[in-house]
Amino acid sequence: MSAVLAGSAISLGLAGSPMAHAASRTYYVSPSGSDSNPGTSPAKPFRTLQKAADSTAPGDTVSVMNGTYTERAGGSDVMVISRSGRAGAPITFQAYPGHHPVIHPVAAWNGIRVNGASHLVIRGLEVKGNNAHISLADAERGASTKNGKYNTNCVSIEKNRSSGALPHHIDVVGNTVHDCAGGGIGAGNVDHLTIDRNHVYGNSWYTVFATSGISVLEAQDVDRGAPGTYKIRITNNTVHDNETKVKWEHCHCYSDGNGIIIDTLKGKNYQGRVLVANNVSYDNGGSGIHSYKSQHVDILHNTAYRNGRSTRMESYANIYAQDSTDVRILDNVAYGRPGQNTNSQHHNVGVTYDYNVYYGGRAPEVKGPHDLVADPGFINPGTGPGADFRLRKGSPAIGSGKPLPEVTTDITGARRTAGAPDRGAYAFTAKETAPRTAPTAAPAQDDGSAQNPGAPAAGQSGGQDVSAADGTSTGPANDVRADGDGEPLAHTGAGLAAPLGVAAVALVLGGGIIFLIRRKRS
C-alpha cells in the first residue's frame, strides 16, 4: 500500500491506511467453526461468511481464516453484504493475518455481493471462480440469464433493488479476483469508490452478459458532485486475460471482455470525476482501458499491451474514449497487436490525447503534439507469467511525460520525477515486483450489468471514492482542470469550452435510450 496518488490537493485515501476510529468488534470465520459460536475469537469462529456479514455493525471487522468458502446449499451468493458502516467507522472484510482464505463460488451468482451498502472495505481476499470446471461448449449450450453457473461474478457492487439504496464509500483493495464465468470486479449505480492494487484475471469467459475485468457502470452521485473532484479511483491494478467467449444475450453478438471500462456515466449524468491511473492491462479480449459514453474521466500513466485479442469481434483499441465528454488521456503507453485500433475520436467532445507512446497496430486516429509512435522498450513484453513492462534504458517513454500532480508515484510506489516523468504505469526507477500468479485456464470475460430476474445481480462493476472509506476527507477538493492546464493538447470533437453544455443536450435527447444499453465498443 505504499503508492499514493496525490495531486497538489489530492490524497488517495486508501482503505489500507490507518483509520481514525478503531473497529468496535472483530468477528472471525473458519470452515471448521460453527454459526452457533459467538464468532468473537479465533478459537470460536463462525462457519459462514454470511453469518459474520449479518452480525456486523459500523466499525466492525470480519477476519477470514484459512479455508475455502463456497455458497450454501440452495444459496445464490457466497456472501451478501447488506449492512453499512458509517463515516469514520467502516465495516472491514479482510484475511486473518498470515492466512490466505479463498472464496470459491461454484454455481453462485456472485462470490461477494454488496447490496446497496456503504462505508465498506474489502481487502486482501482471494475470490476464485469455477472456470476450470466449465467448458466453452457447455457454456454455449447451457448459458442463460437464469443460470448462475455460467454468469458468476467474483465481486459485484450494486444498488439494493428493494429499497433503492445506492452503494457508496467502498474500498476494494489488494484482492486477487480470477476465473469467474462473469465479471471480475463490477460496480453499478455506485459513488465514492476505490479499486486499488487488485490482480484481476481470467474472468468473463462464459457469461451471456457483457462483462469485463473491472467495470464501473452508470455511477450515481449520492452527494453533490463536481467535475473537478475525484470520487471514483481505479488505480495500481494488474488486469489480464479477461475475455467474453459467449454471445451477449442482449444483441446475440460478442461484446466487451475489457480489462477496465468506465461505462455510460452520462446515463445518470454523473458529476464526480474518475481517475484511472497506474494500471497495467494486457492480453484482454476487448480494450485495455476505455471510457464509453462517459464524462469527467482522467486516464493517466497506464500501460496497455496487446489487448483486443478476441477474434470474435472487431478489435477494440488499447486505451481510448468513445462517445465521451471531458476525458484526458495522458502519459500512457499502448503497445498494440497487428491490425488493432490504437485510439478513437468517435463521437467524442472535449477528449484530450497527448504525451502517450503508441506502438504496433494501426495509426492513431488522433495524435497530440507530444504523442510518440515508437517502441516503448519494455524489459520483457509478453503475456505469460514472466512478462515485465518496466522500461529499459533508452526507452522514449523515459523522462518525456507531462508532469501531473494527480499521479506522483508509479504502480510500485516509486516516486515519479517531478519535472519530466516517465510515461506508462512504471517509472524507470521502479524495482522489480513479485511475479503475478498466472491464470490456469483460458481467459475470462468482462463484467455485466444485466441481471437475472429474481436472482442476485450479475456483474455490475464498481470503484471507490476520493474520500477514505471511513468517510473522512482526505484533503481539500482537487483542482483538476478539464483542459489539462490550457496547453494546446490534441482534442477530439469540439473544443473544451462547450463540452458540458453539449453533454447536457445529449442527455436530454438520449437519456431515455442510454440506460443499460451496452453497444459494441468498436
N, C-alpha and C positions, 0 to 999 in steps of 0.2 A: 504493500500500500504506500510505497514511497513516492510515487509520482503524484503530483498535484497540478491540475490545470488551473492556472491563475491568470487573470487579466490584471490591469492596473488597479482594478477594484473588484476582481472576481476571485473567489476561492472555491474549490470543487466541493468541499463539504462532504467527503466520502463517509459512508457508514462505518468504515473501519477506524475512524479517528475517535479519540476519547470523547465520551458524551458527558454532558453536564450533570445528568441525573443517573445514578446507579439503578440497575434493574431491581425491582422490588422483590422478585422471586424468580428462581430458576427451576424449571421442570426438566426432568431427564427422561429419555426414551431409549429403550433397548428391545430388540426382538425377544429377549429372554425375560422381559418384565411382564407386568400384569396391569390392565387398566383399572383394577380394583386397588392397586397400590396408591399411596399418596403422591408418588411421582416427584417428590421434592428432594430426593437424594439419589446418588448413583447406585446405592445399594437396593433401593426400592423404586425403580423407574416404571413409567408407563410402558405398555407394549406397543401402542399405536401412535403415530404422529397426529392422527385426528383427535385422540383424547387430549393430547397436550395442547393442540391448537384451540380446542374448545374450552380449555381451562385458563387461558391466559387473560391478563389484564394489562393495561398500559404500564410500560416499564419492565415487563417480564421477559425472560429469555427461555427459549426451548433449546436444550443442549442434546444433540442427537448422537448416540453412541454407535459403536461398530455394529454392522449387520446390514441386511438387505430388507428394505421396506417396500411392500407391494400393496395393491389395493385389497380391501376387504372383500370377501365373497359377496357378490351382488352389488358392490360399490362401484361408483363411476370415476372417482379420483382417488389417488393415494392420500392427498391432504388438501382440504379446502380451508383457506384462511378467511374467516368472516369477521373476526374480532379485530378492532382497531386499537392502535396505540394512540398517543396524543402528542402534541408538540412538547418536546423536551423529554418524552417518555415513550419511545417507540417499542414495539414488540419485536424481538430478535429471534430468528431461527438460524442456528448455526451448528457446526460439528463440535462435538465434545473435544476438548484439547487433546491432540495426539491421535484422534480417531478419524476413520475415513468411511463413514456410512454411505450407503448407496440407496437412493430412492429409485425403484425399478417398476414403473408402470408396465403392465403386460398387455391388458386389453382395456385399460382405463382411458378416459378421455383426456386426462391430464395427470402429470406427476404431481405438480404443485399448482393449485388454482387460487389466485387472490380474488375473492368475491366481493368487490366493492369496498374493501377495507383500506385503511390509510395508516400512515406512520408505522411502516414496517421495514425490517432489514432481513434479507435472505442472503446468507454469507457462508462461503466455504463448503458447500454441499455438492455432491455429485448426483445428477439426475440422468439415468441411463434407460433409454427406451428399449424396445424389443425388436428392432430391425433385423438383428441377426437370425431371428426365427420367423421372418416373413420373406416370401419370395415375390418378385415383381409379378409373376404370372398369377399368384394367388391374389395379390392386391388388385390387379386389373380385373379379375373375375369377381372378387368379393367386396371390394371397397365400395362404400356407400355413405351417405350423410347420416346414417343411423347405426353405423358400426364403429365403435371406438377403437377397436383393434388396429384399424388402418389409418386412424386420424389422431393418434395420441400426441398431444403437445407435452413437451418437457415442463415448461413453465408458462402459465397463461395468466395474465393480469387483465381483469375485465370489470365492468360495472355490475352491480347486483341487479339482475333482471327483474327481481320482485319489487325492490324498493327504489331502484334507480340510482342508488348511491354510487358515486364515482370513486375509483381508486386514486390515491394521491400520496405524495411524500413516501415513496418506496425506493429502497436501495437494493439492487441485485448485484452483489459484489463477490468476485473471486470464486465463482462456481464453475464446475465442469458439466456441460449440458450436451448430451450427444445421443445419437442413434434413436431418436424418436421419429415415428412414422409421420407425424405432423410437425408443427413448428418447434423451434428451439426455445427462444425467449420471445414471447409475443405480448404486446400490451395494446389495449384499445380503450378509448374514452378516458385516458389517463392524464394526470398532471403532476408536476414535480416528481420526476423520475430520474434515477441514475442507474445505468447499466455499465459497470466498470470491471475490468480485469477478469472477464469470463472467457472460458475456452468453449466455443460453440461449434460443433462439427457433426456431420453425418445425419442431419435431420431433413425432414420434408419429403422423403423418398416416396411414400406410399399413400399419402392423403389425397382426397378428392377436393380439398380446399387449397387455395393459392397461398401457401405459407412460405416462410423464409427462416434463415438462421436467427437474425434479430429483426424484429419488426415493431414499429410504432404506428398504429392506425388511428386516425381521427381523434387526436388528442383534444381534450376539452379543458378550458380554464375553469378552475374551481375558485380562483380569486381574480383579482384584476391583473390581466396580462399586459405586457409591454414588449414590443418587438426588439427592444434593446436589452432585455434581461433574459438570461438563460434560465429556463425552468426544466428542460429535459437535456440530459447529457449521456451520450454513448461514447465511452472513452476507454482506450487501452485494452480492447478486446482482440482476441485472435479467433477468426471465423473462417471455416473452410469446409468443403465437401458437402455443402447443403444444395440439394437439387430436387426439383419436382419431376417425378417419373410417371405419374398417373395424371390423366386429364382432369382439369378443374371442372367440377360439375356445373358451374355457372354458365360456362360457354362451350363445354366439351372441347376444350383446347388446352394446351400446355401453357403455364404461366408462372412467373415468379421463381422461387428457388434461389433467392438472392442471399448474399452474405448479410448486408444491412440495408433496410429500406425504411425511409421516412415517408409515410403513405397517407395521402389525402387529408392533410392538415387543414386544407381550405374547406373541407366538408363541414367542420364546426367553427370555421373562422378563428382558429386557434391563434392567440395573440402573444403567447410566450415565444422565446427564441430557443432553438435547438442547436446544440453543439455536438458534432460528430468528429472526434479528433483522436489521433494516435492509435487508430485501429489498423490491424493487418488482416486483409480479406483476400483469400486466394482459392482458386480451383472450385468456385461455386458454379452452379448451373446457370443462374441468372447474372445479375450485376454483382460487382464487388460491393459498391455503396451507391445508393442513389436516392434522390428526392423526387417523389411523384405526386403531382397535384398538391404541392405543399408550399409553405411560405415561412419566412423568417428562419432560415436554416444556414448554419455555417459548417462546411465540410473541409476540415483543415488538417494538414500534416498526417494524412493516411497513406498507407501503402497497399496497392491492389495488384495482384499478379495472376494473369491468365484465368480470369473469370469468364463467364459466358460460355462454359464448356458444353452446355446441353446441345445436343444435335436435334432435339425435338421441336425447337422453336428458333426464331430469328435471334441472332446473337445480341444480348444486351451489352451495353458498354461497361467499361470497368468502373469509372467514377463519373457521375453526371447528374444533371437535373432535367426533368421533363415536365411540361405543363406546370411550371413552378414560378414563384414570385419572390423576390428579395432573398436570393441564395448566393452565398460566397463560396467558391470552390478554389482554395488557395493552398500552395505548398504541399501538394500531393505528388506521389509517384504512381503512375499507372502503366503497367507492363502488360500489353495485350497479346492475344492469340492471333495468328494469321487470319485476316478477314474480319476480325472483331471490330465493332464500332468503338471509337475512342471516347467521344463525349457526344453531347446533343444540344441543339438550340431549339428543339421542337416546342413551340407554344410557350416559350419562356418569356418572362417580363422582369427585367432588372436582375438577371442572373450574371454573376461575375466569374469568369475563369481567368486565372493568372498565376504565375510562379509555380506551375506544375511541370513535371517531367513526363513526357509521353514516349512510349517505345512499343513497337510492334503494332499489329492491327492496321486499321485504315487511318488515313489522315484525319486529324481533328476537324470537326465541323466548325468549331470556333476556337480561336487561338489568341490568348492575351499577349501583350507586348513582351512579357518576360517568361512566357511558356517556352519550354525547350522540347525538341524532339530528338532524343538521344538515348543510348543505352545507359540506364542509371547505375550500372556497375554493382549489382548485388554480390555478396560474398559467395553464396551458393544458391542461386534461384532454383526452384523446383517445387513439386507438390508432395513429396514424401516427407517422412519424419526428420530428415536431415536438412531440410530447406532452411536457409539463413538469408534473411532480407536486409541485413545490415549493409552499409555502404563500404565498398573497397576504396582504398586510397586512389585519388584521381577521379572519383565519380563526379559528374557535372552537378549532382544534387548537393554536394558539399559546399557550404558557405554561400549559396546563391539564392536562398529563400527570402521571403518577405518577413520582417520581424512582426510577430503577432502577440500582443500582450495577453491574449486569451490562452496561449499554449506556450508555456515556458519550460516544460520538461518533455521528454520523449516517453515512449511506451515502457521503457525500463526504469524510468525515473531519472535518467541522466539529464543534467541541466543543458538547455539549448543556448547556443551563442546568442547574446542579446543583439549584436549588430547585424549579422548576416547568418541566420540559422540554416541548418541543413534541411532539405526538403524530405518529405516522407515521414513515416512513423518513427524511424530510428535516427537519432543523432549519430554522427560519425564516431563520437566518443563513447557510444554505448558499448558496454561489455556484453559478452555472450550470455544469453539467458538459458535457463534449464530447458532441455528438449521437451517439446509438447508430445502428448500422447497421440499416436497415430490412430485413425479410425480403423475398426476391424471389419467393417462391412462396406458395401457400396455407399456412395454419397447420399445424403438425405435432402428433403425438401424444406422450403421456407414456410413460415407460419401463416395461418389463415384466419380470416376474420369471420367467415361464415360459420354457423353453428348448427348443431343437430337439434331440431325442435324437441324440447323437453329434456335434453341432455346438457351436461356442462359445456360451456363454450369451448370450442376447439380452436386454439391457435391464435388468439389475439396477443400481439407482442407489445412489450412496454419498456419504458425507460424511467429515469428518475429526474429529480428536480435539482435546481440550482441550490436550494437550501439543503442543510443536513437533514437526515431522516428524523432527527429529534425535533424538527420544526424551527430550530433557531436559525437566525440569519447568519450566513457565512461571510457577510461583508456587505458593503454598500452595493446597490444595483450597478451592474456593469454598464459601460458606456460604449458598447459595440455599435459601430456605425454601419448602416446598410451599404454605404458606398465604398467601404474599405479605405477609409482615410481621404477620400476625394482624389486619389491618384487616377490617372487616365487608364484604368484597367479595362479589359475587354468585357463587354456586356453582350448578352443575347436578348433579343426582343427590344423593347423600348428602354429608354434611359431610366435611371433610378429616381427621377423626380416624380414619376407618376405611378409607381407600381402599386401602392396601397389603394389608390383610387380605382385603378383598373381592376384590382383584385376584388374590391367591393362590388363593382358592377358585375363581375363574373360570378360572384357568389349569388347575387340576386337572381341572375338569369339561369345559373346552372346548379344551384344548391340542391334543387329537388332531385336531380339525377345523379349527383355525386355519391350519395350515401351508399356505402358498402359496394359500389361498383368497382371492381378491380380489373381494369383492362390490361391487355397485354402490353408490357413495357418494352417498346422497341428501342 
